[in-house]
Amino acid sequence: MSSESSEPNTLGSLAGKHLTFVLGHECYGVPVLKVREIIRLCDITPVPQMPDYIKGVLNLRGKIIPVADLRLKFKLARVENTKHTCIVVVQVILADNTVTPIGLIVDAVEEVVNLVESEIEPAPDFGTVLNTDYVLGMAKVKGSVKTLLDIDRVVNAVHSETAVVAAAGAVK
């Protein structure tokens, strides 16, 4: 991973516009600058031997992009898709510094919020019980709390696990 992504973010650097979305009963946010587009849930072509949260790939205007179900990645209960279920296509920086798009299935998109530093707090310390590597901070928005995700780290974890599975399949 690059030294930039391993350095902790200051709360001030988290201020700005974030796209918020829902997974289960929780709200999350990612910087708007990472979001390329939001599309309806569409046909996804499965890819064999992938972790359960990798749903496969889709053809987005001639470009093949992987699709991950964030609900499953975060080990939330499976639910039926609804008319609000959609794919948020984000542009991320992988561990090798390449930039790539990936689709993330979410239960629903909420809104774009403009966060100021005073609305953001560091992620609480849960001890060793919970892994908060993907959490940049917690935002207080209109009386609710939104978890701000380090989407590069989330996707790097998805990408590295997928590569290990693919390599294992190639060895067989």
C-alpha positions as CSV (number, residue, x, y, z in Angstrom):
1,M,0.0,0.0,0.0
2,S,1.2,3.5,-0.7
3,S,2.5,5.6,2.2
4,E,-0.3,8.1,1.6
5,S,-3.1,5.6,2.3
6,S,-1.4,4.3,5.5
7,E,-1.1,7.7,7.0
8,P,-4.1,8.7,9.2
9,N,-6.4,11.3,7.8
10,T,-7.0,14.4,9.8
11,L,-10.6,15.2,10.5
12,G,-10.3,18.4,8.5
13,S,-9.2,16.4,5.5
14,L,-12.5,14.5,5.7
15,A,-14.6,17.6,5.4
16,G,-16.3,18.1,2.1
17,K,-19.0,16.4,0.0
18,H,-19.8,12.7,0.7
19,L,-22.3,10.4,-1.0
20,T,-24.3,8.6,1.8
21,F,-25.9,5.3,1.4
22,V,-27.6,2.6,3.4
23,L,-26.6,-1.0,4.2
24,G,-29.0,-2.7,6.6
25,H,-29.9,-0.2,9.3
26,E,-26.6,1.7,9.1
27,C,-25.6,4.7,7.0
28,Y,-22.2,5.1,5.4
29,G,-20.5,7.8,3.3
30,V,-17.7,8.0,0.7
31,P,-16.1,11.1,-0.7
32,V,-18.1,12.3,-3.8
33,L,-14.8,12.6,-5.7
34,K,-14.5,8.8,-5.5
35,V,-17.9,8.2,-7.0
36,R,-18.2,7.9,-10.8
37,E,-21.8,7.1,-11.1
38,I,-24.8,5.4,-9.6
39,I,-26.7,2.8,-11.7
40,R,-29.7,0.5,-11.2
41,L,-29.0,-3.0,-10.2
42,C,-28.5,-4.9,-13.5
43,D,-27.4,-8.3,-14.7
44,I,-24.1,-9.3,-13.2
45,T,-22.0,-12.1,-14.8
46,P,-20.8,-14.4,-12.1
47,V,-17.1,-15.3,-12.0
48,P,-16.3,-18.8,-10.6
49,Q,-14.3,-19.3,-7.4
50,M,-14.8,-15.8,-6.0
51,P,-15.7,-15.0,-2.4
52,D,-19.4,-14.8,-1.8
53,Y,-19.4,-11.0,-1.7
54,I,-17.9,-10.7,-5.2
55,K,-21.0,-10.9,-7.3
56,G,-19.1,-11.0,-10.6
57,V,-18.6,-8.4,-13.3
58,L,-20.7,-6.1,-15.4
59,N,-20.3,-4.4,-18.8
60,L,-20.5,-0.7,-18.2
61,R,-20.5,1.0,-21.6
62,G,-17.8,-1.4,-22.9
63,K,-15.7,-1.6,-19.8
64,I,-15.8,-4.7,-17.6
65,I,-15.8,-3.8,-13.9
66,P,-16.0,-6.1,-10.9
67,V,-19.0,-5.8,-8.6
68,A,-18.9,-6.4,-4.8
69,D,-21.9,-6.6,-2.4
70,L,-20.9,-4.4,0.5
71,R,-23.6,-5.9,2.7
72,L,-21.9,-9.3,2.4
73,K,-18.4,-7.8,2.6
74,F,-19.3,-6.3,6.0
75,K,-20.9,-9.6,7.1
76,L,-24.4,-8.1,7.3
77,A,-27.4,-10.4,6.9
78,R,-28.5,-11.2,3.3
79,V,-31.7,-9.5,2.2
80,E,-33.8,-9.4,-1.0
81,N,-33.0,-6.6,-3.4
82,T,-35.6,-3.8,-3.6
83,K,-36.3,-1.1,-6.1
84,H,-33.8,1.0,-4.1
85,T,-30.9,-1.4,-4.4
86,C,-28.3,0.0,-6.7
87,I,-24.7,-0.1,-7.7
88,V,-22.4,2.8,-6.8
89,V,-19.4,2.8,-9.2
90,V,-16.3,4.2,-7.4
91,Q,-12.9,4.9,-8.7
92,V,-10.3,3.6,-6.3
93,I,-6.5,3.4,-6.0
94,L,-5.2,-0.1,-5.6
95,A,-2.2,-1.2,-3.6
96,D,0.0,-1.0,-6.7
97,N,-1.2,2.6,-7.3
98,T,-3.3,1.8,-10.3
99,V,-6.7,3.5,-10.5
100,T,-9.6,1.2,-11.2
101,P,-13.4,1.4,-11.1
102,I,-15.4,-1.1,-9.0
103,G,-19.2,-1.4,-8.5
104,L,-20.5,-1.6,-5.0
105,I,-24.0,-2.9,-4.4
106,V,-25.8,-0.9,-1.7
107,D,-29.3,-1.1,-0.3
108,A,-30.1,2.5,-1.1
109,V,-28.4,5.8,-1.9
110,E,-29.4,8.6,0.5
111,E,-28.0,12.0,-0.5
112,V,-24.9,14.0,-1.0
113,V,-24.0,15.9,2.3
114,N,-21.4,18.6,2.7
115,L,-19.6,17.9,5.9
116,V,-17.6,20.4,8.0
117,E,-14.8,19.4,10.4
118,S,-17.0,20.0,13.4
119,E,-19.5,17.3,12.2
120,I,-16.8,14.6,12.0
121,E,-15.3,12.6,14.9
122,P,-12.7,9.9,14.9
123,A,-13.9,6.3,14.8
124,P,-14.4,5.1,18.4
125,D,-12.0,2.6,19.8
126,F,-13.7,-0.8,19.9
127,G,-10.6,-2.6,21.2
128,T,-9.8,-5.7,19.3
129,V,-13.4,-6.8,18.9
130,L,-14.1,-4.9,15.7
131,N,-11.9,-4.1,12.7
132,T,-12.1,-0.4,12.0
133,D,-9.4,-0.3,9.3
134,Y,-12.0,0.8,6.8
135,V,-13.4,3.6,8.9
136,L,-12.1,7.1,8.5
137,G,-14.4,8.8,10.9
138,M,-18.0,9.2,12.1
139,A,-20.1,12.1,10.8
140,K,-23.1,13.6,12.7
141,V,-25.7,14.6,10.1
142,K,-29.2,15.7,11.0
143,G,-29.3,13.8,14.2
144,S,-27.9,10.6,12.8
145,V,-24.4,9.1,12.6
146,K,-22.8,8.1,9.3
147,T,-19.7,6.0,9.1
148,L,-17.2,7.5,6.6
149,L,-15.5,4.7,4.8
150,D,-11.9,4.5,3.4
151,I,-13.2,3.0,0.2
152,D,-9.7,2.5,-1.1
153,R,-9.0,0.1,1.8
154,V,-12.3,-1.6,1.5
155,V,-11.7,-2.3,-2.2
156,N,-8.0,-3.2,-1.7
157,A,-9.2,-5.9,0.7
158,V,-11.7,-7.1,-1.8
159,H,-9.2,-7.0,-4.7
160,S,-6.4,-8.8,-2.7
161,E,-8.8,-11.6,-1.6
162,T,-10.1,-12.0,-5.1
163,A,-6.6,-12.2,-6.5
164,V,-5.6,-14.9,-4.0
165,V,-8.7,-16.9,-4.9
166,A,-8.0,-16.5,-8.6
167,A,-4.4,-17.5,-8.2
168,A,-5.4,-20.6,-6.2
169,G,-7.8,-21.6,-8.9
170,A,-5.1,-21.2,-11.6
171,V,-2.8,-23.5,-9.6
172,K,-5.3,-26.4,-9.5
